[in-house]
Structure formats: structure tokens, C-alpha cells
Amino acid sequence: MSRPDEDLELIRKLAQLLNDSALGELEYETNGRRVRLAKQPPATTSAPIFVGGGAPAMVAAPAAPAAGAAPAAAAPAADDATNPGAVKSPMVGTAYLSPEPGKPAFINIGDKVAAGQTLLIIEAMKTFNPIKAPKAGTVSKIIIGNAQPVEFGQVLLIVD
């Protein structure tokens, strides 16, 4: 059993790692203990505007799109998670659909893939991890967009 001061030191180190990285969430598990840390999303800013008779009203400013963000990908359906062809993220990170900017995507909807073929990569802690096809089939749905943050267990795409 660990001492409380050891636990606190571990949490401090993990929090520092999370702050120093571009990750939004970090999970660590060892010896049956699990620690999960997540950054709070930035609050939307609001500015007073004057409506009608001069009474101020607060209106939330629209969030600015991320630089270089890809267009929205297909929205995940409720049954995607239970689909036998669902390819889920094995980690928290940023998903990329092509090997590098300006290069063609690893896969497109309708492509036939072989078991073990690289479908996309996920960057986690400055390491690029290939996500491989668990089985041969056809890519029927790509749920995530390029350069999109992903969570552990999130459905990325469907291979039927």
C-alpha cells in the first residue's frame, strides 16, 4: 500500500505532464490504482451588448475554429459502439488520417483493407502510433476528422 504523500507526488507529476502537453486528458493505472486527470475546456467569453431600451444582455461569443481543423466528420450513431466492425481508439491523443500534411489519407470510405493494414495514426505524448485494421473488410464509415482529439475507447471508424 502506498503512502498518501507518494500518491500526492504522483498526482503532481501527472498534472505537470498534462500541463506541459497538448493533451486534454491523461489516465494512469498501476497495481490496481487508477488516476485520471483532465483539463477544463476554456470558458466561453461573453461581452455585454445593449438591446432595445439600453439594458445590457450577455451573449456568448462564438468559439473560434481551430487553425487547420478539418471539416466535421460523420456524426457517430448510437449503434456505432456496438458495431462488430467498430475500430476504437486504444488511447487518448490526436488522430491523423494521413501520414503527414499534404499526403493522401491512409483510407477512404469504400476502400478495401487487409487485416493489419494501417488505418490512421494517433499522436500521444509526441509519439505516432499506427492504428491497424483488426480484420479485412471495407471501410464503411469514418467517424473522426483529421487532427481531431480522441478519447480512449472512442469509435474512430467502421470496417465491415
HUQUIBEL-V802188 format. One record per residue. N is the residue number from 1. D_LAST is the distance of its C-alpha to the last C-alpha in Angstrom with 1 decimal. Layout:
# HUQUIBEL-V802188
n = {N/N}
d_last = {D_LAST/D_LAST}
This chain:
# HUQUIBEL-V802188
n = {1/2/3/4/5/6/7/8/9/10/11/12/13/14/15/16/17/18/19/20/21/22/23/24/25/26/27/28/29/30/31/32/33/34/35/36/37/38/39/40/41/42/43/44/45/46/47/48/49/50/51/52/53/54/55/56/57/58/59/60/61/62/63/64/65/66/67/68/69/70/71/72/73/74/75/76/77/78/79/80/81/82/83/84/85/86/87/88/89/90/91/92/93/94/95/96/97/98/99/100/101/102/103/104/105/106/107/108/109/110/111/112/113/114/115/116/117/118/119/120/121/122/123/124/125/126/127/128/129/130/131/132/133/134/135/136/137/138/139/140/141/142/143/144/145/146/147/148/149/150/151/152/153/154/155/156/157/158/159/160}
d_last = {46.0/46.1/48.8/48.3/49.5/46.9/44.2/45.6/45.8/42.1/41.2/43.4/41.9/38.3/39.5/41.1/38.0/36.0/38.8/38.9/35.2/33.0/30.8/30.9/30.4/31.1/30.5/32.4/32.6/35.0/36.9/35.3/36.3/33.9/35.0/32.9/34.5/33.3/35.1/36.2/34.9/37.8/39.6/39.7/43.1/45.2/48.4/51.1/51.6/54.4/53.8/56.4/59.6/58.9/57.1/54.5/50.9/48.1/45.0/42.1/41.4/38.0/35.9/35.8/32.5/31.8/33.0/30.3/27.6/24.6/24.1/22.1/18.4/16.3/17.6/15.5/15.3/16.7/13.7/11.5/13.4/12.6/8.9/7.8/5.2/8.3/10.2/13.8/17.0/19.2/22.3/24.2/24.7/24.0/20.7/21.0/18.5/20.9/23.1/26.3/27.6/27.8/25.3/22.0/18.9/16.8/13.7/13.4/11.0/10.0/10.6/9.5/9.8/11.5/11.8/14.6/14.3/15.7/13.6/16.6/19.8/21.5/25.3/27.0/30.8/31.0/28.6/25.4/22.7/19.6/16.3/14.3/10.7/10.7/8.8/8.2/5.3/5.3/6.4/6.4/9.0/11.7/13.9/16.8/19.4/21.2/23.9/22.9/24.1/21.5/22.3/21.4/18.4/17.4/13.7/13.4/9.9/6.3/3.8/0.0}
